[in-house]
Amino acid sequence: MRYPAMWRRFMAIQYGRFRTRLLLSTLVLLAGCAATFTPVPAVNSLDALQVSADRKVTPEQALANIELPALIELNDDMRDWVDRYVRSARNPRTRLELLHSSLRSGALHGLDYDVDADGSAQQAFVNGKANCLAYANLLVGMARYAGLDADYQLLTLRPDFSRFGTRVAVQQHVNVLVTLRDSSRYSVDLDPPPRDAVSASRALKDREAFALYHNNLAMNYLRSDDLEPAYGHALQALSLSPQSEFLWINLGVVYSRSGQISASAQSYHQALALNPDAGSAMNNLLVLHSRAGDTRQADYWEQAVADHQQRNPYYYVSLGEAAALNGELDEALVHYQEAIARKDSDPEFYFSIARLYLELQQPQLSIEYAEKAIEHAVLMQQRREYEAFLSQLTDATLAAL
């Protein structure tokens, strides 16, 4: 169902940040698509940024001012920490648990979450605070030194249509995925989203994760209307991860802020070339052409945004949630069935219907949909919750006979 308000925010589109809280739990990755590669223009060939009426900054000039920090490099104190508290354990899972607990323990390091604490692994360790991406840098570096197979992981969260209306807010979250020798996988997180908020996940290459660091800095500078470094960091992010459509969207926002409509539109179109279903790119094109007074293009993208919304299963989930809150349970069922028609693999859709049928005092249908939820569950925590619901429901049904 609906997840907490703290997650209803842009995380990678326009003014977004990545954040996390430490949690150690078994995670089975959701099914992903095979990687495809779309030709993209070279960063140095992109339009210069008009930073003032009489001054432009070329991509080469902007990139020359960008530092490339060693984001996962450890210092001697960090290596000593791993040697003292972690490496002595022969079992890889125990090593992971020790790394987790030693960093979080107030008696030892006491690492705290801070949404503004961007930075490298060394900065997070020295300062004792991190946001999700800084913590991921720290964990990846230290876990690898401890002999663990650690990678960055990107989680895509369900869009929340209830707040943005026809706009689509793409929320993303970064944590660390550790794969042990027996192929079991653990997700390490400093500020985890609710487990039912995750719609997809995939492992990130180091370069892609480093691109997120520069993306965050670009958006920070953009919030302060400091366009030149925002432009430089946006370009550096694209240099590292040119196939990430949201980075092209964010570059488009930088161009839009400088009044460069054509360059901004080109960036949004490049995002759509990489992902034809990038709703945020569609919405930004709608806003861009509306502000420019181009009614023909604005009408086209308004329809594209509406069509995207109608295709999105989570739009119908939001309608179902609203109907259920108003006591319109039959209408809520219709909306959830519409969601399943567009995506039949999400177990939460079936579980929501199971609960609705229970409220409607139709236990047999509730049991049927609880079983379907269990069938589609890929996370152990989900499966256990559904099984507990089904067990109680079955017992109550038998007792009523």
Buried (B, 14 or more C-beta within 10 A) or exposed (E): BBBEEEBBBBBBBBBBBBBBBBBBEEBBBBEEEEEEEEEBEEBEEBBBBBBEEEEEBEBEBBBEEBEEBEBBEBEEEBBEBBEEBBBEBEEBBEBBBBBBBBBBEEEEBEBBBBBEBBBBBBBBBEBEBBBBBBBBBBBBBBBBBBEBEBBBBBBBBBBBBBEEEBBBBBBBBBBBBBBBEEEEBBBBBBBBBBBBBBBBBBBBEBEBBBBBBBBBBBBBBBEEEEBBBBBBBBBBBBBBBBBBBBBBBBBBBBBBBBEBBEBBBBBBBBBBBBBEEBBBBBBBBBBBBBEBEBEEBBEBBBEBBEEBBEEBBBBBBBBBBBBBEEEBBEBBBEBBEBBBEBBEEBBBBBBBBBBBBBEBEEBEBBBBBBBBBBEBBEBEEBBEBBBEBBEEBBEEEEEEE
